[in-house]
Each structure stands twice: as C-alpha cells, then as structure tokens.
C-alpha cells in the first residue's frame, strides 16, 4: 500500500465531510458509521496491490527451482506475472 494506513481514517472523514458539506449526500445513518464504512472501503481498495503482490510471490515460490536453474530474472518475472494478473482480472492499481 502506497499510502500509510494511519492516513485512511483521515481521508475517509474528509471525503464524507466534504460530500455532506457540498450536499452531495444526505446521511441516513450516523456520520461516524458512514466514516467507518468509507474507511473500510478505502482500506480494502488500497490493499488490492498488496494482496496481488503476495499472490505473485506465492506463484513464483512454486517455481523457485526452475527460476534458479534457468537463471531467470526474478524481478522481471514478478512484474510480468503481476501485469498478467492485473490484465486478466481488470484490476486498477
């Protein structure tokens, strides 16, 4: 995640406060609950790349001996595998 986790609640609060101030939304639940939900959604979206990186590491770990035996560039394989998964799953990073 490129943004520190400690920033996520601050961002969520600012987004919700801004939407309310501009009258773009009218909360039907307590604002605190709305901020908590926005926080959870933001955190989940920001962690997509972290989860993908973990998955790529697991995939490459299965082929570790082949990678070493053929003297392949791990970083390049990592990037190519990640790009392929992003394209297959239509992810936005």
RODO-2510 file (C-alpha; in nm, 4 decimals, decimal comma):
residues 93
     n   res          X          Y          Z
     1     x     0,0000     0,0000     0,0000
     2     x     0,1479     0,3303    -0,1041
     3     x    -0,0458     0,5374     0,1482
     4     x     0,0196     0,4877     0,5192
     5     x    -0,2662     0,3074     0,6939
     6     x    -0,2827     0,5860     0,9501
     7     x    -0,3990     0,8244     0,6763
     8     x    -0,7011     0,6152     0,5754
     9     x    -0,9350     0,7244     0,8597
    10     x    -0,8391     1,0882     0,7985
    11     x    -0,9103     1,0519     0,4267
    12     x    -1,2424     0,8784     0,4939
    13     x    -1,3522     1,1549     0,7314
    14     x    -1,2534     1,4283     0,4858
    15     x    -1,4350     1,2585     0,1991
    16     x    -1,7565     1,2090     0,3979
    17     x    -1,7428     1,5598     0,5478
    18     x    -1,6854     1,7079     0,2030
    19     x    -1,9735     1,5122     0,0481
    20     x    -2,2067     1,6255     0,3255
    21     x    -2,0875     1,9883     0,3099
    22     x    -2,1497     2,0004    -0,0655
    23     x    -2,4886     1,8395    -0,0105
    24     x    -2,3975     1,5550    -0,2430
    25     x    -2,5242     1,3061     0,0147
    26     x    -2,7721     1,3145     0,2994
    27     x    -2,6722     1,0543     0,5574
    28     x    -2,9472     0,8236     0,6787
    29     x    -2,7125     0,6612     0,9310
    30     x    -2,4904     0,8269     1,1911
    31     x    -2,1965     1,0077     1,0311
    32     x    -1,9499     0,8061     1,2423
    33     x    -2,0840     0,4824     1,0965
    34     x    -2,0620     0,6260     0,7458
    35     x    -1,6998     0,7258     0,8081
    36     x    -1,6204     0,3750     0,9387
    37     x    -1,7682     0,2184     0,6254
    38     x    -1,5782     0,4593     0,3987
    39     x    -1,2616     0,3772     0,5941
    40     x    -1,3136     0,0037     0,5386
    41     x    -1,3825     0,0501     0,1669
    42     x    -1,0775     0,2720     0,1166
    43     x    -0,8520     0,0333     0,3057
    44     x    -0,9779    -0,2626     0,1045
    45     x    -0,9202    -0,0833    -0,2257
    46     x    -0,5760     0,0388    -0,1244
    47     x    -0,4696    -0,3115    -0,0267
    48     x    -0,5554    -0,4687    -0,3635
    49     x    -0,1963    -0,4298    -0,4813
    50     x    -0,0575    -0,5744    -0,1569
    51     x    -0,2750    -0,8837    -0,1913
    52     x    -0,1782    -0,9192    -0,5569
    53     x     0,1931    -0,8920    -0,4713
    54     x     0,1518    -1,1654    -0,2098
    55     x    -0,0235    -1,3871    -0,4631
    56     x     0,2525    -1,3351    -0,7211
    57     x     0,5164    -1,4248    -0,4607
    58     x     0,3323    -1,7486    -0,3819
    59     x     0,3053    -1,8341    -0,7524
    60     x     0,6739    -1,7708    -0,8128
    61     x     0,7725    -1,9595    -0,4981
    62     x     0,6198    -2,2734    -0,6539
    63     x     0,8607    -2,2347    -0,9461
    64     x     1,1608    -2,1247    -0,7445
    65     x     1,3841    -2,4128    -0,8527
    66     x     1,3078    -2,3565    -1,2223
    67     x     1,3751    -1,9867    -1,1851
    68     x     1,7125    -2,0514    -1,0214
    69     x     1,8070    -2,3348    -1,2547
    70     x     1,7375    -2,1264    -1,5654
    71     x     1,8880    -1,8139    -1,4090
    72     x     1,5788    -1,6091    -1,4753
    73     x     1,5418    -1,2534    -1,3500
    74     x     1,3054    -1,2803    -1,0516
    75     x     1,2094    -0,9099    -1,0596
    76     x     1,1216    -0,9267    -1,4279
    77     x     0,9166    -1,2444    -1,3772
    78     x     0,7438    -1,0810    -1,0814
    79     x     0,6492    -0,7742    -1,2857
    80     x     0,5335    -0,9785    -1,5860
    81     x     0,3242    -1,2092    -1,3686
    82     x     0,1725    -0,9134    -1,1875
    83     x     0,0886    -0,7373    -1,5144
    84     x    -0,0741    -1,0530    -1,6483
    85     x    -0,2931    -1,0940    -1,3386
    86     x    -0,3893    -0,7248    -1,3446
    87     x    -0,4966    -0,7554    -1,7072
    88     x    -0,6835    -1,0859    -1,6550
    89     x    -0,8741    -0,9519    -1,3547
    90     x    -0,9251    -0,5972    -1,4831
    91     x    -0,7711    -0,4534    -1,1672
    92     x    -0,6957    -0,0869    -1,1179
    93     x    -0,3790    -0,0218    -0,9196
***
